[in-house]
Each structure stands twice: as structure tokens, then as C-alpha cells.
Amino acid sequence: MQDEQLKNIIEAIFMSAGKPVSAEKLLDFFDDVDVRPSITAVKKQIKSLQSDCENRGIELKEVSSGYRYQARDEFGRWVSKLWEVKPQRYSRALLETLALIAYRQPVTRSDIEDVRGVSVSTSIIKTLLEREWVRIVGHREVPGRPALYATTREFLDYFNMKSLDELPSLSEIRDLSKLNPELDLGEHLQPLVESNSDESNTDESNSDEASNDLAEETISEEISDESIN
């Protein structure tokens, strides 16, 4: 198979998949009647496709699950107008919980509560599990065997990261209330970190302003010097 044909096939798959596709998964698209390309040849054409996107409004981005075409971050303010309904915003309590799981995983619910200084509502954990941003990876061998939570590939894909090494430093997300959650296309955790000040869910807003300030301060003290696993 000629390079140009292989490149066009890979491009068509990426454009049609609707989700990230890994280089290894691409090999499954070639059956016995095709000349099955090597993984080296596939990766070569992926790099060529990425080069083709230079100075364009789209990019071929590698995330945790594979590669996908997407609009570049800097064009998000225009692309966002395609959607009439604004993306859901999440409470400060949920975002702090997700951040703690991401930076300290695996952790138990009790671990999170110890750092935040307030209880973690069941609805927060349920929401994170339903979004498939976190999953149960085991149980701590202590009385009650509490569940251990960690982030997922879906979490990395959603926030446009290939690995946890790309998580921003704590100094970048220290002020959770000033970051913009409007669009998936934002940088890393940008869609993640703005609280909904008008949120009416009492389960997620059971701590007062003083508790939230204490939780943010504690998170910074506890995590800022830790490296990402």
C-alpha cells in the first residue's frame, strides 16, 4: 500500500470515528485482503497528518485513548457558539473533590474529607462515577474496606490530556473561581474549574464560604509539593 493511500485511510478513520483512535487500533481496520501496514508506517502517517494541520484551525491531538481531530483552543470562543445550550457547570465542592482524586489518587472518600475539612456528599461521587471521570480501583484494607478512587482515560480525554503528567500545577489552578468552564476545547482543566454560584443542589453546597476557603488553602498546602504519579 502506498504512503498516500495509507495516509488518506487513516485521515478518514479519524474524521469518522467520533472518538479517539490509537495507532494500534488503526491496524484492526485492515483485513486480510489489504496489505496490513506496520505500526511504524501508521505512526509515520499520523505525524504527517499532524504536520498538515500546522497553521490551521484544527489539530490532530493525541490524548489518553488515541488521536482525534479537534478545533484548536484559541478558536474556542467562536466554536462555542455552535451549541445553544451551555455546558453544565459544576459546584466548587465537586471540583475540589475531583482535583484531590486527580492529584492524590488512589484516595478514599475519607481521605478527601480530611483534606477539605467537610463531608463529601454521595451525589458528588455519583456524578463523577456517572461521567466516568473516576472509577473504583480497589478497597483499602481497613475496617469497612472503603473504596479507593482514581481518574480514568475518559477524564484525560475530556480534559485534553495524554497522561497525568500534563496536569497543571497547583499554582495554575489555585483560584478555582476565576477559571472558565465554558468549553471542552479549553486548556487542560479549564472546563473544570468554575463553581456555579447559583447552584441549588444542597448536597453539593453544604459548606459555607469559610469552609471553602479553608479547603482551598488546605489543598494547596497538602498537594503543591507532590509530584504527579
Sequence and secondary structure as in RCSB ss.txt:
>XXXX:A:sequence
MQDEQLKNIIEAIFMSAGKPVSAEKLLDFFDDVDVRPSITAVKKQIKSLQSDCENRGIELKEVSSGYRYQARDEF
GRWVSKLWEVKPQRYSRALLETLALIAYRQPVTRSDIEDVRGVSVSTSIIKTLLEREWVRIVGHREVPGRPALYA
TTREFLDYFNMKSLDELPSLSEIRDLSKLNPELDLGEHLQPLVESNSDESNTDESNSDEASNDLAEETISEEISD
ESIN
>XXXX:A:secstr
  HHHHHHHHHHHHHHHSS B HHHHGGG  TTS    HHHHHHHHHHHHHHTTTSSEEEEEETTEEEEEE GGG
HHHHGGG SS      HHHHHHHHHHHHH SB HHHHHHHHSS   HHHHHHHHHTTSEEEEEE SSTT  EEEE
E HHHHHHTT SSGGGS  GGGGS GGGS  S TTSSTTTTT    TT   TTTS S HHHHHHHHHHHHHHHTT
    
